[in-house]
Amino acid sequence: MTLPSTDQVWDWLHQVPDPEIPVISLTDLGIIRDVAFEGETCVVTVTPTYSGCPATSIINLDIETALRDHGLRDIELRRQLSPAWTTDWMTQEGRDKLAAYGIAPPQPAGGPDKCPHCGSHHVERLSQFGSTPCKAQWRCTDCLEPFDYFKCI
Amino acid sequence: MGAAEKLAEMTQEQLVQYLLRLGDNTLVLGHRVSEWCGKSPVLEEDIALANTALDLLGQTQLWLGRAADVQGEGKSADDLAFLRDVWDFRNVLLVELPNGDFGQTLMRQLLFDAYHAVLLAELVNSTDATISAIAEKASKEVAYHLERSRDTVIGLGDGTEESHNRMQAALDLLWPYVGEMFHSDAVDAAAVAAGIGPDPASLRPGFDAIVTAALAEATLVKPDSDFAHKGGRTGAMHTEHLGHMLCQMQWLQRAYPGNKW
């Protein structure tokens, strides 16, 4: 068979949603570190977000399923720990999608810029830990709504 | 050390022991912390503890996975976690102690997190590329653990009379288990010689800086005694509590060997 280009594979992976936060894709998240062909084998290098994140095995399964659906047969997933994943690798598109979904995107300052519901800058932290390993719990002191913040790592 | 100098090598058995110490600390503490799941004082704390346990168990997969690879007997991280008995565990005694109340759990967490953060910062420089990569990954997670355990110990120590007294009692109870983390033996000496990891004793000043400042802010008094219970990380002796914990943690694999999700 004719092998697709790596750009084509990247494009396919861009369509694979994160299993926990389906508004963003795996490439938005920045966890796909490399796509290459070694002979006939498509090698996708993936780095975990958090070492214990239960989504990791689902992500691997989703990658494999998506690429098989596009006709690839020989697929190898490689785990790469170093350099460790950082939220700096999240794309601007991913950040915008998170905000639109109601999750404040990561900020260099270490806390959310504004409430994703009403836009107020008056926000306070409830806990550095949230509903998934990658999120913290914050609250808006104006509209009083709690919200998730995608924390920096 | 000059680049031209050849580093000594750890024996395979020493490296396995070294990795078991790292993985058993995170496994046993991860399990202990997970015991709070669904019964913490408030929802936010329940979620925080569950997340901390999850990070520690994720790190365990990496450490014990590496230990199993080096061992070369075809075992997995799960085999090491679920099919070893008490005397084969190499965790420090501190992490196997029962949770006690919420304050005691968070005091133990601060003492371990401070040690863990200082240790991982050194292991990032390991000559073993896998150890270095795991440490780099884990240290990012542990920074959040330490931030939280420190804040919580300060909040409870410098809180009400009741919470203050409980935190002081927790500190008095746990302090004799601190020394073991900084005790060096032949395995550590071999790790230092091979550039695999730091001398545990060298981590003490960094630990003291973090803990002394936190305790001062928490208005808690650090005990004077340097007496240290030890034996966990060498496997010479564990407390009676570890066996009871393993009964619960391992029962499914013991009762239904090889069972999978």
Interface residues (C-beta under 8 A of the other chain):
Chain A: P48 Y50 S51 G52 C53 P54 L81 S82 P83 A84 W85 T86 L126 S127 Q128 F129 G130 S131 P133 Q137 K151 I153
Chain B: E44 E45 I47 A48 N51 T52 L54 D55 L56 L57 G58 Q59 Q61 L62 A129 T130 S132 A133 I134 E136 K137 A138 K140 E141 Y144 E147 R148
